[in-house]
Amino acid sequence: SFFTSGNGIGQKLFDAAVQWAKDKMCKELKVETQNINFGANKFYKKQGCRISAIERSAYETHPNEVKLVWSLML
C-alpha cells in the first residue's frame, strides 16, 4: 500500500507529530495501535516508543484484537 511502501511518509508524519507536541510543550506523545498491526508496532518501537498500556477488551466488535498504547517521552 501507499503507506507501507518504504517511501518515508510514516517517518515524516511521526516527526511532524513529535515536533508539534514539543511546540505545544507536551512531555509525552501517545499512539494507539492494535496487536495485529505488526508494521506499526515495529515502527513505533524503532522510534523509541515503549508500550505504556495494554487493553485486551478495548474493541467490542473485534474481540481478538488487543489495544496497545505506545508512549514516547519528549
All heavy atoms as a GROMACS GRO file, in nm:
protein
  593
    1SER      N    1   0.083  -0.119   0.000
    1SER     CA    2   0.000   0.000   0.000
    1SER      C    3   0.087   0.125   0.000
    1SER      O    4   0.207   0.121   0.025
    1SER     CB    5  -0.094  -0.002   0.119
    1SER     OG    6  -0.040   0.061   0.231
    2PHE      N    7   0.025   0.237  -0.021
    2PHE     CA    8   0.094   0.366  -0.028
    2PHE      C    9   0.171   0.396   0.101
    2PHE      O   10   0.281   0.447   0.099
    2PHE     CB   11  -0.009   0.476  -0.054
    2PHE     CG   12   0.049   0.614  -0.062
    2PHE    CD1   13   0.123   0.652  -0.174
    2PHE    CD2   14   0.032   0.705   0.040
    2PHE    CE1   15   0.176   0.779  -0.183
    2PHE    CE2   16   0.086   0.831   0.032
    2PHE     CZ   17   0.158   0.869  -0.080
    3PHE      N   18   0.111   0.363   0.216
    3PHE     CA   19   0.173   0.398   0.344
    3PHE      C   20   0.275   0.296   0.392
    3PHE      O   21   0.344   0.321   0.489
    3PHE     CB   22   0.065   0.417   0.450
    3PHE     CG   23  -0.016   0.541   0.427
    3PHE    CD1   24  -0.143   0.534   0.376
    3PHE    CD2   25   0.037   0.665   0.453
    3PHE    CE1   26  -0.217   0.648   0.352
    3PHE    CE2   27  -0.035   0.780   0.430
    3PHE     CZ   28  -0.162   0.772   0.379
    4THR      N   29   0.287   0.183   0.328
    4THR     CA   30   0.383   0.082   0.373
    4THR      C   31   0.486   0.050   0.266
    4THR      O   32   0.552  -0.051   0.272
    4THR     CB   33   0.310  -0.048   0.414
    4THR    OG1   34   0.236  -0.096   0.303
    4THR    CG2   35   0.220  -0.026   0.532
    5SER      N   36   0.502   0.139   0.171
    5SER     CA   37   0.592   0.109   0.059
    5SER      C   38   0.735   0.157   0.083
    5SER      O   39   0.816   0.149  -0.006
    5SER     CB   40   0.537   0.172  -0.069
    5SER     OG   41   0.533   0.313  -0.056
    6GLY      N   42   0.765   0.205   0.203
    6GLY     CA   43   0.901   0.247   0.232
    6GLY      C   44   0.936   0.382   0.173
    6GLY      O   45   1.053   0.412   0.152
    7ASN      N   46   0.834   0.465   0.149
    7ASN     CA   47   0.860   0.596   0.089
    7ASN      C   48   0.886   0.706   0.191
    7ASN      O   49   0.905   0.821   0.155
    7ASN     CB   50   0.745   0.635  -0.006
    7ASN     CG   51   0.611   0.635   0.064
    7ASN    OD1   52   0.604   0.639   0.185
    7ASN    ND2   53   0.505   0.627  -0.014
    8GLY      N   54   0.887   0.673   0.319
    8GLY     CA   55   0.923   0.769   0.423
    8GLY      C   56   0.810   0.856   0.473
    8GLY      O   57   0.831   0.941   0.559
    9ILE      N   58   0.688   0.834   0.424
    9ILE     CA   59   0.576   0.918   0.468
    9ILE      C   60   0.547   0.897   0.617
    9ILE      O   61   0.524   0.993   0.689
    9ILE     CB   62   0.451   0.892   0.383
    9ILE    CG1   63   0.473   0.949   0.243
    9ILE    CG2   64   0.326   0.952   0.447
    9ILE    CD1   65   0.361   0.923   0.146
   10GLY      N   66   0.549   0.772   0.663
   10GLY     CA   67   0.523   0.745   0.805
   10GLY      C   68   0.624   0.816   0.894
   10GLY      O   69   0.588   0.874   0.997
   11GLN      N   70   0.750   0.815   0.855
   11GLN     CA   71   0.854   0.882   0.933
   11GLN      C   72   0.832   1.033   0.936
   11GLN      O   73   0.844   1.096   1.039
   11GLN     CB   74   0.993   0.851   0.875
   11GLN     CG   75   1.108   0.906   0.958
   11GLN     CD   76   1.117   0.838   1.093
   11GLN    OE1   77   1.133   0.717   1.101
   11GLN    NE2   78   1.106   0.914   1.201
   12LYS      N   79   0.796   1.088   0.821
   12LYS     CA   80   0.770   1.233   0.814
   12LYS      C   81   0.651   1.272   0.901
   12LYS      O   82   0.654   1.374   0.971
   12LYS     CB   83   0.750   1.276   0.670
   12LYS     CG   84   0.878   1.272   0.589
   12LYS     CD   85   0.855   1.306   0.445
   12LYS     CE   86   0.986   1.290   0.367
   12LYS     NZ   87   0.968   1.297   0.224
   13LEU      N   88   0.545   1.191   0.896
   13LEU     CA   89   0.427   1.219   0.979
   13LEU      C   90   0.461   1.208   1.128
   13LEU      O   91   0.420   1.292   1.208
   13LEU     CB   92   0.314   1.123   0.944
   13LEU     CG   93   0.244   1.148   0.811
   13LEU    CD1   94   0.152   1.030   0.778
   13LEU    CD2   95   0.165   1.277   0.815
   14PHE      N   96   0.535   1.106   1.163
   14PHE     CA   97   0.573   1.088   1.304
   14PHE      C   98   0.660   1.204   1.350
   14PHE      O   99   0.637   1.261   1.457
   14PHE     CB  100   0.645   0.955   1.324
   14PHE     CG  101   0.673   0.926   1.468
   14PHE    CD1  102   0.575   0.872   1.549
   14PHE    CD2  103   0.798   0.952   1.523
   14PHE    CE1  104   0.600   0.846   1.683
   14PHE    CE2  105   0.824   0.927   1.656
   14PHE     CZ  106   0.725   0.874   1.737
   15ASP      N  107   0.759   1.241   1.270
   15ASP     CA  108   0.846   1.353   1.306
   15ASP      C  109   0.768   1.482   1.322
   15ASP      O  110   0.794   1.560   1.414
   15ASP     CB  111   0.956   1.371   1.200
   15ASP     CG  112   1.057   1.256   1.198
   15ASP    OD1  113   1.061   1.176   1.294
   15ASP    OD2  114   1.130   1.246   1.097
   16ALA      N  115   0.669   1.503   1.234
   16ALA     CA  116   0.586   1.624   1.244
   16ALA      C  117   0.502   1.622   1.372
   16ALA      O  118   0.486   1.725   1.439
   16ALA     CB  119   0.497   1.636   1.121
   17ALA      N  120   0.450   1.504   1.408
   17ALA     CA  121   0.371   1.492   1.531
   17ALA      C  122   0.458   1.519   1.653
   17ALA      O  123   0.415   1.587   1.747
   17ALA     CB  124   0.307   1.354   1.540
   18VAL      N  125   0.579   1.466   1.653
   18VAL     CA  126   0.672   1.490   1.764
   18VAL      C  127   0.704   1.640   1.775
   18VAL      O  128   0.699   1.697   1.884
   18VAL     CB  129   0.801   1.408   1.748
   18VAL    CG1  130   0.909   1.454   1.845
   18VAL    CG2  131   0.773   1.260   1.768
   19GLN      N  132   0.731   1.702   1.664
   19GLN     CA  133   0.763   1.844   1.666
   19GLN      C  134   0.645   1.928   1.713
   19GLN      O  135   0.659   2.020   1.791
   19GLN     CB  136   0.810   1.893   1.528
   19GLN     CG  137   0.865   2.034   1.531
   19GLN     CD  138   0.982   2.050   1.628
   19GLN    OE1  139   1.079   1.977   1.621
   19GLN    NE2  140   0.971   2.142   1.722
   20TRP      N  141   0.525   1.894   1.665
   20TRP     CA  142   0.404   1.964   1.707
   20TRP      C  143   0.386   1.952   1.859
   20TRP      O  144   0.358   2.050   1.927
   20TRP     CB  145   0.282   1.907   1.634
   20TRP     CG  146   0.154   1.974   1.672
   20TRP    CD1  147   0.098   2.084   1.614
   20TRP    CD2  148   0.065   1.936   1.778
   20TRP    NE1  149  -0.019   2.116   1.677
   20TRP    CE2  150  -0.042   2.027   1.778
   20TRP    CE3  151   0.066   1.833   1.872
   20TRP    CZ2  152  -0.147   2.019   1.869
   20TRP    CZ3  153  -0.038   1.825   1.962
   20TRP    CH2  154  -0.143   1.917   1.960
   21ALA      N  155   0.402   1.829   1.911
   21ALA     CA  156   0.386   1.807   2.055
   21ALA      C  157   0.490   1.886   2.134
   21ALA      O  158   0.459   1.945   2.238
   21ALA     CB  159   0.397   1.658   2.086
   22LYS      N  160   0.613   1.888   2.086
   22LYS     CA  161   0.718   1.966   2.154
   22LYS      C  162   0.686   2.114   2.152
   22LYS      O  163   0.705   2.185   2.251
   22LYS     CB  164   0.853   1.939   2.090
   22LYS     CG  165   0.910   1.803   2.123
   22LYS     CD  166   1.045   1.782   2.056
   22LYS     CE  167   1.106   1.649   2.094
   22LYS     NZ  168   1.237   1.627   2.030
   23ASP      N  169   0.637   2.163   2.037
   23ASP     CA  170   0.599   2.304   2.026
   23ASP      C  171   0.489   2.341   2.122
   23ASP      O  172   0.481   2.455   2.168
   23ASP     CB  173   0.555   2.337   1.882
   23ASP     CG  174   0.669   2.334   1.782
   23ASP    OD1  175   0.787   2.331   1.823
   23ASP    OD2  176   0.639   2.333   1.660
   24LYS      N  177   0.402   2.245   2.154
   24LYS     CA  178   0.292   2.267   2.248
   24LYS      C  179   0.334   2.239   2.392
   24LYS      O  180   0.251   2.238   2.482
   24LYS     CB  181   0.172   2.178   2.211
   24LYS     CG  182   0.117   2.202   2.073
   24LYS     CD  183   0.056   2.339   2.063
   24LYS     CE  184  -0.002   2.360   1.924
   24LYS     NZ  185  -0.046   2.495   1.901
   25MET      N  186   0.465   2.214   2.411
   25MET     CA  187   0.522   2.190   2.543
   25MET      C  188   0.471   2.060   2.607
   25MET      O  189   0.466   2.046   2.729
   25MET     CB  190   0.497   2.308   2.637
   25MET     CG  191   0.538   2.442   2.579
   25MET     SD  192   0.706   2.488   2.606
   25MET     CE  193   0.702   2.532   2.776
   26CYS      N  194   0.433   1.964   2.524
   26CYS     CA  195   0.391   1.833   2.575
   26CYS      C  196   0.514   1.759   2.626
   26CYS      O  197   0.624   1.776   2.575
   26CYS     CB  198   0.324   1.753   2.465
   26CYS     SG  199   0.170   1.824   2.404
   27LYS      N  200   0.493   1.675   2.723
   27LYS     CA  201   0.601   1.596   2.780
   27LYS      C  202   0.600   1.452   2.730
   27LYS      O  203   0.696   1.378   2.748
   27LYS     CB  204   0.592   1.600   2.932
   27LYS     CG  205   0.605   1.741   2.987
   27LYS     CD  206   0.628   1.739   3.135
   27LYS     CE  207   0.634   1.876   3.197
   27LYS     NZ  208   0.716   1.972   3.134
   28GLU      N  209   0.488   1.413   2.668
   28GLU     CA  210   0.474   1.275   2.624
   28GLU      C  211   0.383   1.270   2.501
   28GLU      O  212   0.286   1.345   2.492
   28GLU     CB  213   0.412   1.192   2.737
   28GLU     CG  214   0.398   1.047   2.710
   28GLU     CD  215   0.344   0.973   2.832
   28GLU    OE1  216   0.287   1.036   2.923
   28GLU    OE2  217   0.357   0.850   2.834
   29LEU      N  218   0.416   1.180   2.409
   29LEU     CA  219   0.333   1.156   2.291
   29LEU      C  220   0.283   1.013   2.301
   29LEU      O  221   0.362   0.921   2.328
   29LEU     CB  222   0.416   1.174   2.163
   29LEU     CG  223   0.346   1.147   2.032
   29LEU    CD1  224   0.242   1.255   2.004
   29LEU    CD2  225   0.447   1.141   1.919
   30LYS      N  226   0.153   0.992   2.283
   30LYS     CA  227   0.095   0.857   2.289
   30LYS      C  228   0.030   0.823   2.157
   30LYS      O  229  -0.031   0.908   2.092
   30LYS     CB  230  -0.010   0.849   2.401
   30LYS     CG  231   0.050   0.857   2.539
   30LYS     CD  232  -0.054   0.834   2.644
   30LYS     CE  233   0.010   0.834   2.782
   30LYS     NZ  234  -0.088   0.800   2.886
   31VAL      N  235   0.043   0.698   2.117
   31VAL     CA  236  -0.012   0.647   1.992
   31VAL      C  237  -0.080   0.514   2.019
   31VAL      O  238  -0.025   0.428   2.088
   31VAL     CB  239   0.100   0.627   1.887
   31VAL    CG1  240   0.042   0.580   1.756
   31VAL    CG2  241   0.181   0.754   1.868
   32GLU      N  242  -0.199   0.496   1.963
   32GLU     CA  243  -0.273   0.371   1.979
   32GLU      C  244  -0.258   0.284   1.856
   32GLU      O  245  -0.270   0.331   1.743
   32GLU     CB  246  -0.422   0.400   2.001
   32GLU     CG  247  -0.506   0.276   2.013
   32GLU     CD  248  -0.653   0.307   2.028
   32GLU    OE1  249  -0.688   0.411   2.086
   32GLU    OE2  250  -0.734   0.224   1.982
   33THR      N  251  -0.228   0.157   1.878
   33THR     CA  252  -0.227   0.057   1.770
   33THR      C  253  -0.297  -0.067   1.823
   33THR      O  254  -0.348  -0.069   1.935
   33THR     CB  255  -0.084   0.020   1.725
   33THR    OG1  256  -0.016  -0.044   1.833
   33THR    CG2  257  -0.006   0.139   1.677
   34GLN      N  258  -0.296  -0.170   1.741
   34GLN     CA  259  -0.352  -0.299   1.782
   34GLN      C  260  -0.243  -0.405   1.767
   34GLN      O  261  -0.150  -0.389   1.688
   34GLN     CB  262  -0.473  -0.336   1.695
   34GLN     CG  263  -0.591  -0.242   1.710
   34GLN     CD  264  -0.570  -0.110   1.638
   34GLN    OE1  265  -0.511  -0.103   1.532
   34GLN    NE2  266  -0.618  -0.003   1.700
   35ASN      N  267  -0.260  -0.512   1.839
   35ASN     CA  268  -0.161  -0.621   1.835
   35ASN      C  269  -0.143  -0.679   1.695
   35ASN      O  270  -0.038  -0.732   1.664
   35ASN     CB  271  -0.200  -0.730   1.934
   35ASN     CG  272  -0.332  -0.796   1.900
   35ASN    OD1  273  -0.431  -0.729   1.871
   35ASN    ND2  274  -0.335  -0.927   1.904
   36ILE      N  275  -0.244  -0.669   1.610
   36ILE     CA  276  -0.236  -0.727   1.476
   36ILE      C  277  -0.165  -0.636   1.375
   36ILE      O  278  -0.138  -0.677   1.263
   36ILE     CB  279  -0.376  -0.764   1.422
   36ILE    CG1  280  -0.463  -0.640   1.410
   36ILE    CG2  281  -0.441  -0.869   1.512
   36ILE    CD1  282  -0.589  -0.662   1.331
   37ASN      N  283  -0.134  -0.513   1.414
   37ASN     CA  284  -0.071  -0.416   1.324
   37ASN      C  285   0.081  -0.424   1.342
   37ASN      O  286   0.143  -0.335   1.399
   37ASN     CB  287  -0.125  -0.276   1.350
   37ASN     CG  288  -0.092  -0.180   1.239
   37ASN    OD1  289   0.000  -0.204   1.160
   37ASN    ND2  290  -0.166  -0.071   1.233
   38PHE      N  291   0.138  -0.531   1.290
   38PHE     CA  292   0.281  -0.559   1.311
   38PHE      C  293   0.371  -0.448   1.259
   38PHE      O  294   0.468  -0.410   1.323
   38PHE     CB  295   0.319  -0.692   1.247
   38PHE     CG  296   0.240  -0.809   1.300
   38PHE    CD1  297   0.150  -0.875   1.218
   38PHE    CD2  298   0.254  -0.851   1.431
   38PHE    CE1  299   0.076  -0.982   1.267
   38PHE    CE2  300   0.181  -0.957   1.480
   38PHE     CZ  301   0.091  -1.023   1.398
   39GLY      N  302   0.340  -0.396   1.142
   39GLY     CA  303   0.423  -0.290   1.083
   39GLY      C  304   0.426  -0.166   1.169
   39GLY      O  305   0.533  -0.108   1.193
   40ALA      N  306   0.310  -0.123   1.217
   40ALA     CA  307   0.304  -0.004   1.302
   40ALA      C  308   0.377  -0.027   1.434
   40ALA      O  309   0.451   0.059   1.480
   40ALA     CB  310   0.159   0.036   1.329
   41ASN      N  311   0.358  -0.144   1.493
   41ASN     CA  312   0.423  -0.173   1.621
   41ASN      C  313   0.575  -0.174   1.605
   41ASN      O  314   0.648  -0.119   1.689
   41ASN     CB  315   0.372  -0.305   1.678
   41ASN     CG  316   0.227  -0.294   1.720
   41ASN    OD1  317   0.184  -0.192   1.773
   41ASN    ND2  318   0.150  -0.398   1.694
   42LYS      N  319   0.622  -0.231   1.498
   42LYS     CA  320   0.767  -0.231   1.471
   42LYS      C  321   0.817  -0.087   1.451
   42LYS      O  322   0.923  -0.049   1.502
   42LYS     CB  323   0.795  -0.315   1.347
   42LYS     CG  324   0.940  -0.327   1.312
   42LYS     CD  325   0.959  -0.417   1.189
   42LYS     CE  326   1.103  -0.418   1.144
   42LYS     NZ  327   1.122  -0.500   1.025
   43PHE      N  328   0.740  -0.007   1.378
   43PHE     CA  329   0.777   0.132   1.352
   43PHE      C  330   0.788   0.212   1.481
   43PHE      O  331   0.887   0.281   1.504
   43PHE     CB  332   0.675   0.196   1.258
   43PHE     CG  333   0.699   0.343   1.235
   43PHE    CD1  334   0.795   0.384   1.144
   43PHE    CD2  335   0.627   0.438   1.303
   43PHE    CE1  336   0.818   0.520   1.122
   43PHE    CE2  337   0.649   0.573   1.282
   43PHE     CZ  338   0.745   0.614   1.191
   44TYR      N  339   0.686   0.203   1.566
   44TYR     CA  340   0.688   0.283   1.691
   44TYR      C  341   0.800   0.238   1.784
   44TYR      O  342   0.863   0.320   1.850
   44TYR     CB  343   0.552   0.279   1.760
   44TYR     CG  344   0.447   0.352   1.678
   44TYR    CD1  345   0.331   0.289   1.638
   44TYR    CD2  346   0.467   0.484   1.638
   44TYR    CE1  347   0.237   0.356   1.561
   44TYR    CE2  348   0.374   0.551   1.561
   44TYR     CZ  349   0.260   0.487   1.523
   44TYR     OH  350   0.167   0.553   1.447
   45LYS      N  351   0.828   0.109   1.787
   45LYS     CA  352   0.941   0.061   1.867
   45LYS      C  353   1.072   0.120   1.814
   45LYS      O  354   1.156   0.166   1.891
   45LYS     CB  355   0.946  -0.091   1.866
   45LYS     CG  356   1.056  -0.147   1.952
   45LYS     CD  357   1.054  -0.299   1.955
   45LYS     CE  358   1.166  -0.349   2.045
   45LYS     NZ  359   1.169  -0.495   2.049
   46LYS      N  360   1.086   0.123   1.683
   46LYS     CA  361   1.206   0.180   1.620
   46LYS      C  362   1.221   0.329   1.652
   46LYS      O  363   1.333   0.380   1.662
   46LYS     CB  364   1.197   0.161   1.468
   46LYS     CG  365   1.314   0.214   1.391
   46LYS     CD  366   1.294   0.192   1.242
   46LYS     CE  367   1.399   0.267   1.163
   46LYS     NZ  368   1.371   0.264   1.019
   47GLN      N  369   1.110   0.398   1.675
   47GLN     CA  370   1.113   0.540   1.707
   47GLN      C  371   1.150   0.567   1.853
   47GLN      O  372   1.165   0.682   1.894
   47GLN     CB  373   0.977   0.606   1.677
   47GLN     CG  374   0.930   0.592   1.535
   47GLN     CD  375   1.034   0.634   1.433
   47GLN    OE1  376   1.092   0.743   1.440
   47GLN    NE2  377   1.062   0.546   1.338
   48GLY      N  378   1.162   0.461   1.931
   48GLY     CA  379   1.196   0.477   2.072
   48GLY      C  380   1.076   0.476   2.164
   48GLY      O  381   1.089   0.499   2.284
   49CYS      N  382   0.957   0.448   2.109
   49CYS     CA  383   0.837   0.441   2.191
   49CYS      C  384   0.838   0.311   2.273
   49CYS      O  385   0.900   0.213   2.234
   49CYS     CB  386   0.713   0.443   2.102
   49CYS     SG  387   0.692   0.591   2.003
   50ARG      N  388   0.767   0.315   2.384
   50ARG     CA  389   0.752   0.199   2.471
   50ARG      C  390   0.604   0.175   2.494
   50ARG      O  391   0.526   0.270   2.502
   50ARG     CB  392   0.820   0.222   2.606
   50ARG     CG  393   0.968   0.253   2.596
   50ARG     CD  394   1.048   0.127   2.568
   50ARG     NE  395   1.189   0.155   2.558
   50ARG     CZ  396   1.261   0.143   2.447
   50ARG    NH1  397   1.204   0.104   2.336
   50ARG    NH2  398   1.389   0.169   2.446
   51ILE      N  399   0.564   0.050   2.508
   51ILE     CA  400   0.424   0.020   2.537
   51ILE      C  401   0.394   0.064   2.679
   51ILE      O  402   0.459   0.023   2.774
   51ILE     CB  403   0.394  -0.130   2.519
   51ILE    CG1  404   0.408  -0.168   2.371
   51ILE    CG2  405   0.253  -0.163   2.569
   51ILE    CD1  406   0.387  -0.315   2.343
   52SER      N  407   0.292   0.152   2.691
   52SER     CA  408   0.256   0.203   2.823
   52SER      C  409   0.122   0.148   2.871
   52SER      O  410   0.087   0.164   2.988
   52SER     CB  411   0.251   0.356   2.821
   52SER     OG  412   0.156   0.402   2.727
   53ALA      N  413   0.045   0.086   2.780
   53ALA     CA  414  -0.084   0.028   2.821
   53ALA      C  415  -0.122  -0.083   2.724
   53ALA      O  416  -0.095  -0.074   2.604
   53ALA     CB  417  -0.193   0.135   2.824
   54ILE      N  418  -0.185  -0.185   2.779
   54ILE     CA  419  -0.238  -0.297   2.702
   54ILE      C  420  -0.381  -0.319   2.750
   54ILE      O  421  -0.404  -0.334   2.869
   54ILE     CB  422  -0.155  -0.425   2.724
   54ILE    CG1  423  -0.012  -0.404   2.676
   54ILE    CG2  424  -0.220  -0.543   2.653
   54ILE    CD1  425   0.082  -0.518   2.713
   55GLU      N  426  -0.475  -0.317   2.655
   55GLU     CA  427  -0.616  -0.337   2.691
   55GLU      C  428  -0.673  -0.447   2.603
   55GLU      O  429  -0.692  -0.430   2.483
   55GLU     CB  430  -0.695  -0.207   2.673
   55GLU     CG  431  -0.833  -0.214   2.730
   55GLU     CD  432  -0.907  -0.082   2.722
   55GLU    OE1  433  -0.841   0.023   2.716
   55GLU    OE2  434  -1.031  -0.085   2.724
   56ARG      N  435  -0.701  -0.560   2.665
   56ARG     CA  436  -0.744  -0.679   2.591
   56ARG      C  437  -0.890  -0.673   2.544
   56ARG      O  438  -0.927  -0.740   2.450
   56ARG     CB  439  -0.720  -0.804   2.673
   56ARG     CG  440  -0.572  -0.822   2.705
   56ARG     CD  441  -0.541  -0.955   2.766
   56ARG     NE  442  -0.401  -0.963   2.805
   56ARG     CZ  443  -0.300  -0.984   2.722
   56ARG    NH1  444  -0.322  -0.997   2.594
   56ARG    NH2  445  -0.176  -0.989   2.768
   57SER      N  446  -0.974  -0.596   2.609
   57SER     CA  447  -1.116  -0.590   2.574
   57SER      C  448  -1.156  -0.452   2.522
   57SER      O  449  -1.268  -0.407   2.545
   57SER     CB  450  -1.201  -0.625   2.696
   57SER     OG  451  -1.167  -0.752   2.745
   58ALA      N  452  -1.069  -0.387   2.449
   58ALA     CA  453  -1.094  -0.250   2.406
   58ALA      C  454  -1.193  -0.240   2.290
   58ALA      O  455  -1.263  -0.139   2.277
   58ALA     CB  456  -0.963  -0.183   2.366
   59TYR      N  457  -1.199  -0.342   2.207
   59TYR     CA  458  -1.278  -0.334   2.085
   59TYR      C  459  -1.390  -0.437   2.087
   59TYR      O  460  -1.367  -0.555   2.058
   59TYR     CB  461  -1.189  -0.353   1.963
   59TYR     CG  462  -1.067  -0.264   1.964
   59TYR    CD1  463  -0.940  -0.318   1.981
   59TYR    CD2  464  -1.079  -0.127   1.950
   59TYR    CE1  465  -0.827  -0.237   1.983
   59TYR    CE2  466  -0.967  -0.044   1.952
   59TYR     CZ  467  -0.842  -0.100   1.969
   59TYR     OH  468  -0.731  -0.020   1.971
   60GLU      N  469  -1.508  -0.393   2.118
   60GLU     CA  470  -1.623  -0.483   2.132
   60GLU      C  471  -1.650  -0.563   2.005
   60GLU      O  472  -1.681  -0.681   2.011
   60GLU     CB  473  -1.747  -0.401   2.171
   60GLU     CG  474  -1.868  -0.484   2.203
   60GLU     CD  475  -1.983  -0.400   2.251
   60GLU    OE1  476  -1.961  -0.311   2.336
   60GLU    OE2  477  -2.096  -0.423   2.202
   61THR      N  478  -1.635  -0.498   1.890
   61THR     CA  479  -1.664  -0.566   1.763
   61THR      C  480  -1.547  -0.648   1.710
   61THR      O  481  -1.560  -0.718   1.610
   61THR     CB  482  -1.708  -0.465   1.656
   61THR    OG1  483  -1.605  -0.368   1.639
   61THR    CG2  484  -1.839  -0.397   1.695
   62HIS      N  485  -1.432  -0.637   1.775
   62HIS     CA  486  -1.312  -0.713   1.735
   62HIS      C  487  -1.248  -0.775   1.861
   62HIS      O  488  -1.142  -0.730   1.906
   62HIS     CB  489  -1.212  -0.622   1.663
   62HIS     CG  490  -1.263  -0.570   1.535
   62HIS    ND1  491  -1.337  -0.454   1.526
   62HIS    CD2  492  -1.253  -0.617   1.409
   62HIS    CE1  493  -1.370  -0.432   1.400
   62HIS    NE2  494  -1.320  -0.530   1.327
   63PRO      N  495  -1.312  -0.874   1.918
   63PRO     CA  496  -1.267  -0.927   2.048
   63PRO      C  497  -1.128  -0.991   2.045
   63PRO      O  498  -1.068  -1.007   2.151
   63PRO     CB  499  -1.375  -1.030   2.083
   63PRO     CG  500  -1.438  -1.066   1.953
   63PRO     CD  501  -1.428  -0.944   1.867
   64ASN      N  502  -1.076  -1.025   1.930
   64ASN     CA  503  -0.943  -1.086   1.923
   64ASN      C  504  -0.831  -0.984   1.908
   64ASN      O  505  -0.714  -1.022   1.906
   64ASN     CB  506  -0.937  -1.187   1.808
   64ASN     CG  507  -1.029  -1.305   1.832
   64ASN    OD1  508  -1.046  -1.349   1.945
   64ASN    ND2  509  -1.089  -1.356   1.727
   65GLU      N  510  -0.867  -0.856   1.896
   65GLU     CA  511  -0.765  -0.752   1.885
   65GLU      C  512  -0.737  -0.691   2.022
   65GLU      O  513  -0.827  -0.670   2.102
   65GLU     CB  514  -0.810  -0.642   1.788
   65GLU     CG  515  -0.814  -0.691   1.645
   65GLU     CD  516  -0.846  -0.581   1.546
   65GLU    OE1  517  -0.825  -0.462   1.578
   65GLU    OE2  518  -0.892  -0.614   1.436
   66VAL      N  519  -0.610  -0.662   2.045
   66VAL     CA  520  -0.566  -0.604   2.171
   66VAL      C  521  -0.517  -0.462   2.145
   66VAL      O  522  -0.438  -0.439   2.053
   66VAL     CB  523  -0.452  -0.688   2.234
   66VAL    CG1  524  -0.400  -0.624   2.361
   66VAL    CG2  525  -0.499  -0.830   2.259
   67LYS      N  526  -0.566  -0.368   2.224
   67LYS     CA  527  -0.525  -0.228   2.212
   67LYS      C  528  -0.389  -0.210   2.278
   67LYS      O  529  -0.369  -0.251   2.393
   67LYS     CB  530  -0.628  -0.138   2.280
   67LYS     CG  531  -0.591   0.008   2.284
   67LYS     CD  532  -0.701   0.085   2.356
   67LYS     CE  533  -0.664   0.227   2.382
   67LYS     NZ  534  -0.774   0.299   2.452
   68LEU      N  535  -0.296  -0.151   2.205
   68LEU     CA  536  -0.164  -0.118   2.258
   68LEU      C  537  -0.147   0.033   2.252
   68LEU      O  538  -0.175   0.095   2.149
   68LEU     CB  539  -0.054  -0.184   2.174
   68LEU     CG  540  -0.062  -0.335   2.157
   68LEU    CD1  541   0.048  -0.382   2.063
   68LEU    CD2  542  -0.051  -0.404   2.291
   69VAL      N  543  -0.102   0.092   2.360
   69VAL     CA  544  -0.072   0.234   2.363
   69VAL      C  545   0.078   0.249   2.375
   69VAL      O  546   0.140   0.200   2.471
   69VAL     CB  547  -0.143   0.307   2.479
   69VAL    CG1  548  -0.104   0.455   2.480
   69VAL    CG2  549  -0.294   0.292   2.466
   70TRP      N  550   0.137   0.312   2.275
   70TRP     CA  551   0.280   0.339   2.273
   70TRP      C  552   0.304   0.480   2.322
   70TRP      O  553   0.230   0.572   2.286
   70TRP     CB  554   0.334   0.325   2.131
   70TRP     CG  555   0.333   0.185   2.079
   70TRP    CD1  556   0.229   0.122   2.017
   70TRP    CD2  557   0.440   0.092   2.084
   70TRP    NE1  558   0.266  -0.006   1.982
   70TRP    CE2  559   0.395  -0.027   2.022
   70TRP    CE3  560   0.570   0.096   2.134
   70TRP    CZ2  561   0.476  -0.139   2.010
   70TRP    CZ3  562   0.650  -0.016   2.121
   70TRP    CH2  563   0.603  -0.131   2.059
   71SER      N  564   0.407   0.502   2.403
   71SER     CA  565   0.439   0.633   2.456
   71SER      C  566   0.583   0.669   2.427
   71SER      O  567   0.672   0.583   2.431
   71SER     CB  568   0.418   0.637   2.607
   71SER     OG  569   0.282   0.613   2.638
   72LEU      N  570   0.603   0.796   2.397
   72LEU     CA  571   0.736   0.850   2.376
   72LEU      C  572   0.751   0.972   2.466
   72LEU      O  573   0.674   1.067   2.455
   72LEU     CB  574   0.757   0.892   2.229
   72LEU     CG  575   0.893   0.951   2.195
   72LEU    CD1  576   1.003   0.845   2.207
   72LEU    CD2  577   0.891   1.011   2.055
   73MET      N  578   0.848   0.968   2.555
   73MET     CA  579   0.876   1.084   2.639
   73MET      C  580   0.949   1.188   2.554
   73MET      O  581   1.042   1.154   2.481
   73MET     CB  582   0.960   1.044   2.761
   73MET     CG  583   0.894   0.939   2.850
   73MET     SD  584   0.723   0.977   2.901
   73MET     CE  585   0.750   1.118   3.005
   74LEU      N  586   0.903   1.311   2.564
   74LEU     CA  587   0.961   1.418   2.481
   74LEU      C  588   1.061   1.502   2.559
   74LEU      O  589   1.063   1.506   2.676
   74LEU     CB  590   0.849   1.507   2.427
   74LEU     CG  591   0.744   1.433   2.345
   74LEU    CD1  592   0.631   1.527   2.309
   74LEU    CD2  593   0.807   1.375   2.219
   0.00000   0.00000   0.00000
